[in-house]
Amino acid sequence: MGRLKNRTPIKALSRRTFLRNGAIVVGLPFLDAMIPTYSFAQAAAVKRFITTLQGSVVGKMADSVPAALGPLTAPLGMSWTPLESMKADISIVSNIMLPVYNAGATAPPGGSQNGQHGFSRGPMLSGMTSSDAMTIPQACQTSNRKGGPTSDQIAIDIVGNGSKFDSLQIKCQAYNYNGKAGIGNNGKMSARLVNGVIVDRLPVVSPLEIYNNLFGGSTTPPPPTNTGATPAQQLAMKKSVLDAVLADAKRLSSSLSGEDKVRLELHFEEIRNLEKAIAAGGTTPPPPAGGATCTKPAPFTDPPLGSLNFGGWSGELVRGQLQADLIAFAIGCDLTRVVSWMLSNDQCFLNSKMTSNSSFVDTTGLPDVHRDSHFATSDIQALNNAWHVALWARLIGNLKTRMDANGPILNNTFLSYVTCEGHSAHSRLFTQVVAGMGARVNLGQHIDGKGVHAAKLQIAGLQAVGSTSNTLGQITTGPIAGLLK
Amino acid sequence: MKRTKNQRRLNVITTIAILTLFMVPFQNCGGKFDTQNQGLSISSTGGAASTTALFEKSAYGKSGLRRLTAAETVRSVGDIFGVSAATLASTLPNDNAATLYFNNEYGGQTIDAATVTGFHRFAEAYSVLVSARANIVNTLAGCTPANPNDKACFIQFAQKVGRRVLRRPVTTAEADTYATLLLPHAVSQNRFLTAVELLLQVWLQNPEFLYRFEFGVANQLNPNLKELTDYEIATRMSFLIWGSTPDEALLDAAEAGTLKDEAVRVVQAERMLASAKAKPQWESFHSQWLGYSDTIFPTGLEADFIGESNALINRVVFANNSDWLDIFRADETYVTPQLALHYGLPGVAQAAWVKYPPERGGGMLSHGSLVSLGAKFGDTSPTRRGYEFYKRLMCGQIPAVPGDIDVDVPPGLPTDCKIKSYSMRSISACATCHNITDNIGFGLENMGAFGEWRTTEPGKPSCTIVNDGIVDMVSFAGPRELGDRLTKNKKVSACAVKQLYRFFAGRDVTPEDADTVQALSAQYSRTPQLKTLITALVKSPAIMHRVEN
């Protein structure tokens, strides 16, 4: 942080310019634009739970929060600008924290190990100390996993697992952009408990794959044969195939024990989910309770994948916007009620020229968000944050304009915007935002978290959608005071 | 910046003194060699530990259920059906090396919607590719369907081909079940191949194809220890040597119940290693062990870099069957005209073996594939290169970077020469580990991020490079000398054996594996060829046993 004098000169960029360039415009969702009408209403007021994670906060987002506590009347700072028109639908919770401990020392409940990036997500989302939670890189082997599930996976049992998919895991940042392929340890945010074993639920980065999973179809060309088969015949064939696979899996499962059995049962469960998806594929999904209609969104193409290297870019703006729209469709059609959406990795090497629309590069010539967090001006850092927040704002907007039987879907959805602050050695104070569930959540407020554990925000969210528990992992003291009505 | 030989010697002496001084903190910081598998004290019959004794003490590490990697899936279906699936590989889930270097590690294999959906799409698309082949049923099963409802031919197909797919016999009852379920679709479409396509889709999503189940038979003395069936042994052998499903000959041996006989296994292993199918598997092993399987190479040279390394691996391992570690001391390399230009070697008209000039050599230690491990901040990082070499070639362990150190910020000032900017060796809190890593890296600085030869640092003509390295307290200059030092170092051969075992087991070596790994090390000291080592592994009782996780 002490090398500012070595930086390349920075091109000045006004917020207005950036806004005009469209990076954070909340516009008409792509998918809505592609279909003539969209109407859906659901009689039963189902509740939903959506967790969104900005893995790499650039600069302190607290700097962009109005100083005054209470009603959000003053303008929001640059990091939160995309939420300016939605202040009545959100509340900002500042001054929440994670207790930090050094490696080898006794960890406090929900503690975050002092170290490199990646030690915050687990404690915030599961309430477990980072050595037991899902995100500690050294503990990624399934056989060694301890700890507890993340809030989204707990929410499944609270909001009811009556939809096609118990939950969706989605990620906007397509690669780590550190030269390596794959999701990587810093690209996960969801874990569930299966027969006593904590198992990652890995996200999907391709909007097209999400679309196909939700609404059927295939990313591979349709088979050239059996084209004479009617849709009903094709569905029957697929059903026969998966029935046979499930029968084999069931037979094998009875012969297994221990970890082998857990692994096979996971596979088994995913096949069942696939079968459900296929049952809905290619046709209009069956109407949800209340007999309302649900329209399948129009197809689209995926943004192209870019280089794996530092400062890479795979069309994350369009990718994220499509994902925000697909989440809204999935929620609106009751294809799922729980979503975890990771916007960027914990330590994010996404191309910062694209996210901040600046020409800033440091002496290494590599423009990425992480590097901006060390070297760029606070304005550029805030623009990086705003890029992320705009995607979340788009999702809020989508849920606000879609209707349940009793009003906007947003009214029945708890959303949290979870932020990580880089190295554990840095400040452990966080600012996070919630939205929706207006009947239960005090909205339009700036709430002082008074230094309590960040997992208490997730406890509040779980209570907002129906939980009666005051516990998440090792945090047992209930929700953040003043957040719930 | 140039230093004399005397200065270099002084540096060596100083470093030895520092390392001695810091021996205690060295242990504290965790930097160490894994000594577990270096023992070569085993006698010349060291591999002959009695099977009974091994049974009694369950002398095998625990293993979990392994899934086929994408590469194994593609190779398997290609071998079974004779139709390449390479174009469909991208539909399969990525395989990540979780904690070791190999993507076949079961601990890193996730099971989620993306995985299952990926295999589903692959199965659908591949079944169509297969059914499009003329006379595919006759080719694979030896019958020609008389009509869409030809049950006899379908059952023949299910049993003959199913044995390869499921790596066990398919009973008539199972085949009949498939026929009952799938032939009606063939009738409705008036097309026998519809049932074949659907059967392929069932198989390729079947957990028995996707996972390597090892039920075995519980040992009477130790129920946790499973003695594998012949088919399960065949599967282990085949995925070790070929990274693919067993062929008919191996399955025949399994069916005959002969694979518990080590002599039969050796014959089979030698046959399999002589097959062209072995080469891609061992190219992949080296690319993962040495860390270049996912490297992003300069545009236009990707195939050249990989081709260079594969050529050397194949020459050492298969063509010459020479000492495995010759891959680190070869004085010739296989370059294309473009690669020769990149390295600054004498030009060649077409791809050819060329002799290294005296300052280079060391086989793969001069390859852009391997030395690219040191790339960072747009150039080389002596720390990173040294760290990668230390852990991959010597199985050395370096503790995690302290929490208050940001490894993503370039050290020093941009105008500094590296000898100044990488000054961590002179900082007491850092010296212990950086003396290990940086001393290796600074011995290879004449090679740029992808092996291009240079004498000064990029953009800094005043920063003259001196290849001034120390590895395991012995000085060296450049890749040739490093290769010489490494191949004489028992830690390196022990580490290579350990990597082989990890690759075989799909997990790390555990204390229970020590007997097997030590026996393999002893084998290497007698006959240092990789093929011999693989055969020894197949011959060992470890191939026949599993302790369930």
Interface residues (C-beta under 8 A of the other chain):
Chain A: R3 N6 N102 A103 Q113 N114 G115 Q116 Q138 C140 Q141 T142 S143 N144 F165 Q169 G179 K180 A181 G182 I183 G184 V199 D200 R201 L202 V204 E209 N212 N213 S218 T219 T220 P221 P223 P224 T225 N226 G228 A229 Q233 A236 M237 S240 V241 L242 D243 A244 V245 D248 A249 L252 S255 L256 S257 G258 E259 D260 R263 L264 L266 H267 E270 I271 N273 L274 S307 L308 N309 Q347 T363 T364 G365 L366 H370 R371 H374 H423 S424 A425
Chain B: G64 L65 L88 T91 N94 N96 A98 T99 G107 G108 T110 I111 D112 A113 A114 T115 V116 T117 H120 R121 E124 A125 S127 V128 S131 A132 T177 Y178 L181 L182 H185 S188 Q189 R191 L193 T194 E197 L198 Q201 V202 Q205 N206 P207 E208 L210 Y211 F213 F215 D294 T295 I296 F377 G378 A400 V401 G403 D404 D406 V407 D408 V409 P410 L413 P414 E548 N549
